[in-house]
Amino acid sequence: MKYLTALLAILSMTTILFTGTTFARSTFVTIGTGGITGVYYPTGGAIAKIVNKKKVKNGLRTLVDSTSGSVFNVNAIMAGDLEFGVVQSDRQFQAINGMAEWKTKGPQTDLRAVFSIYPEAVTLVAAADAGISSSKDLRGKKVNIGNPGSGQRQNAIDALTAAALNYEIDLTAESIKASEAAGLLQDNRIDAFFYTVGHPSGAIKEATSGARKVVIAEITGIEGLLEKFPYYTRTTIPIALYPGALNKHDVKTFGVKATLVTSAKVPDDIVYIITKEIFDNFEEFKKLHPAYAQLTKENMLTGLSAPIHPGAMKYYREVGLK
């Protein structure tokens, strides 16, 4: 019995770690991401990989959860079911201002920004045999606009509106997860699909590598979108990333930024550790996915409409970024 008591005491002591703050035991946090074929899921994995390298020292263990996307992640964070989430910058803007899906609930005042990660392009993939070269050609077509709870769904609706199309009247809109859309396109079950995603994307590679030939179609009306929505920006999809597509030139479109968000209720120390580990290991982090190639520390603080969490702000002030 004495041996058992002593062993339990030793095991208990090994879980007491110091980082300027004492954690009684390892603290587990979860990052909500998106479908496994997008860039959100590997982004959550990249953050977790960097942070977990010092899990013994920091007492913080980071887990990754595949979810239905931005709206789900915001709601889960606000409910306390997730500590962090990868969220489109437009959804961050809408949540903190009580717009779109949060119009009834009101502003999500506890939402806090941590940092931006990479640009996401609103991508329209279409079957070549469907006669679609731009978003204005989607009238009468069967098009996947994304599942409810995903950030891309509203992007698709905005893109259709810019092309003078009503998704409820002018086409047959499907509400399927983006991870399933490539297979449906190749099976001739849809004519096109929207996907707001960082490039290169596994789902877009799947769609452009099948027997059914596809194009990445242009989206019209970008000028009006940029004027109306401050969170949208111009971006270009390099067609060299998708040699299976029939395009001959890069595709101009619009997009948002992927951002990491959390809640005001998440302790400052936890947010500080995650922020510090990513920025202190910035070059290593950039190598974890091609979508991060153009990242700079400075542009990781752009596209944030929610207040920056105090834990993250503490680090930014320490290193002179704020």
N, C-alpha and C positions, 0 to 999 in steps of 0.2 A: 504493500500500500504506500509506504514511504517512497519507493522507487517510482510508482505511478504518479504520485503527487509531484515529485521532483521533475519528472518528465513533462508533465502538463505545464509546470511553471516555466520550464525552458522553452517549450513550444509557444507559450503565451508571450514570452519575452521577445522571441524572434519576430513577432509580428509588430513590435513597437518600433517605429521608424521615425527619423527626424529629418525635416526639410525646412527648419525654421519654425515649423508648426508640428505638433505631435499628432500622429494618427494612431489611435488605439489598435487598429488592425488595418489590413489592406482595404482601401476604399475602391469599390467597383463603380465605374460609370459606363454608360452605353451611348454610342453615337448612332442615331437613326440615319439611314442613307436612302437607298432607292433600289430599283431592280438590279440584279446581279450582272446584267449585260451593259448597264450604263457606266458612268464614271463616278457616280456618287458612292457606290459600294466599294470600289477599290480606293476611293479617296478616304472613306472612313477607315479602311484597312491600313492605308499609308499613315494616317495620323496615329492610329493605334500602335503600329509597328515602331514608330519613333518614340512615342511616349512610354511604351512598355519596355523599352530597352533599359530604362531606369526605374522599373517598377519596385525593385527592392529598396532602392534609395528613397524614392518619392512616396512609396506606399500607395501608389495609384495604379489600378489595373483597368485598362480601357477595352471595352468590348464593342463589337459592331453588329448592328441589326439591319437586315434588308427589309425595307418598308415600301409602302406605295408612293412615297415621295414627299414633296415640300409641305403640302397642307397637312398631311398626316403628322409629319415631324413637328411642325409648330404646335398642333393641338396636343400631341403626346408630351411635348416639353411643358406646355402650360398646365397639363394635368398631372405632371410629376412622374409620368411613365418612362420618359427619356430624360437624360441630363443634357445631351447635345443633339444637334441635328444638322444635316446639310440641307440648305434651303436656297431656292432661287432668290435673287435680290429683289425681284418684283413681288414675290410672296412675302418677303420680309417687310417691304414697304406697305403692302396691303394689310398685313396682320397688325403692325404697330399703329396703323391709321384706321383700323376698323372697316376695311373695305372688302369687296368681293365676298369670299366665304365667311368673313368675319363681320359682315355688315350687321347681322342680327346680334351677334355676341358683343360687338363693340370692340374698341381698341384693345389689343393684347399688351397691356401696359407693362407686364413683367418680362416681355421678350427682350433679350439682350444680344447684341452682336459680339462676335469674337474676332473673326477676320474673314476676308474674301479669299477665294482660292483660285479660280480660273474662269475664263469666259465660256459661256454656253450658247451655242448657235441654235436658233429655231430652224430645224432641218426638215425639209419636205422631200420624202423619198417616194417616187412614183414608178409604176410599171410603164416601160416604154410602149407596150402595146395598148395602153389606155389613152394615148394621145394627150398626155399631160406634160407641158413644158414649164408651166408656172402656176401659181396658186389660183389665178383667174380661170384656169381650165378645169377646176374641180367641180363645177356645176354638174349635177346629175351623177356624180361618181360616188363610190363607196370608200369612205375615208376614215381612218382611225385618228381620233383627236386626242386620245389618252384617257386613262381611267380617272374617275372622280377621286380627288385627294392628291392628284399629281399637279405639280406646278405647270407642266407643259400644256395642260388642257386649256387654260386661259390664254396662253401664248397662241395656241392653234386657233382659238376663237377670234383673237385679235387679228391674226393673220388673215383669216377668212373675211372678217368684217372689212379689213383694208382692201380686200379684193371685191368688195360689194357683194359678199355672199353671206347668207344666213344659214348657219349650220343646222338649224332645225327644219328648214324648208327647202333649201337649194341643193342639198346632197344627203346621202345616207351616212350619218355619223355613227361610227362605232366607238365604244368606250372601253377599249381593251388596254391592258398594260403594254407599255412600249416594248418590253422584253419579248412579247409574243407577236408583235406586229410583223417582224421580218418573215417569220414562218407563214403567217397568213397571206402576206403579199406573194410569196413564192408559190403558195398553194392556190393562187387565183381567187382567194376569198375576199380580198380587198384590192382597190386600185392604187391606193396611196396611204401613207401615214406620216403624221407629224411626230417629231421627237426633238425636244430641247435637250441638248447634250453637248458635252465637251468632245473634242475630236483629237485623235481617232477614237471611234466607238465600236465595240464588238458587235452591237446590234446592226449598225450601218454596214459594217464589213460583211455580216451574215446576209443582209438584204442585197448587197451588190455582188455577191459571189455565187448566187444561185443560177439555176438554168433560165429562169425568167429574167430578161434583161431589164435594168432599171436606170433611171436618171435621178439626180438630185436636182429638184426643180427650183426655179427662182420664186421668190415671194415678192409680190408687187405691193405698192403703196407704202413703202418703208418710210418715206419722208413724213407722211401724215402720222404714222405710228410714233416716230421719234419726237415730233412736236407735241403729241398728246400725252405720251407716257415718259416721264423723266428717267425712269429706270431702264429703258431700252437704249441700246447702242448699236451702231453698225458693226458688223463683223463679216468675215469671209471664211468659207469652208475650202481648204486646200484640196483640190480634186486628186492630187497625187497620192493622198492617203487612201483613196478608194479606186484602184486601177480597174476594178470590175464594172464601175459605172460607165455609162456611155458619154458622159460629159467631156467636152474638150477644154473647158476653161473653169477656173475657180468660180465658186458660187457665192454671190453677194447676198447677204441676208441680214437679219437683226438678231439681237440676243440679250442675254442677261448675264449675271455673274453667279457662280455657285458660292455660297457663304456658309460659314459655320456659326450657328446661333446656340444660345442657351437661355436659361431663366435667371432672373434676378435672385432667385432663391438658391441657386447653386453657389456653394461657398467660394469666396474669393481665391482661397489657396488652390482649389482644384483648377479653376480657370487659369490662374497664373501659371501653374505647372504645365498645363497643356500648351498655352501660348509660348512660354519660354522654351520648351523642348522643340517645338516646330521652328521657331525663329532662330534658336541657337544652332539648330541642325539644318539650316535652310537649304544648303547645297545638296545634302543627302536627300532631303524631302523632295526636291525638284526632280531628282532622278527616278522617283518611284512611279511616275506616269508621264507619258508624252504630252498630256494636256497641260502640264505644269511648265512647259518649256519657256514660256514668256513671263513667268512670274518674277516680280521683284518684291522686296519687303515693303516698299512704298505702295505699290498697287494692291497689296493685300489689305490695305486699310481704306480702299475705295469701294463704293457700292454698298455702304453700310448705312441703312436708314434708321435702324433701331439704335438706342443708346449703347455705347460700348460698355461691356461688363467691367466693373471696377478691377477685377482680377487681371483682365487683359490690359486695361489702361495702365495699371501699375507697372507692367513690364514695358509697355510702349514708352512710358515716361522715363523709365530707367535707362533705356537705350537711345533716347532722343528721337523716337519716331512720332511722338506727340508733344 
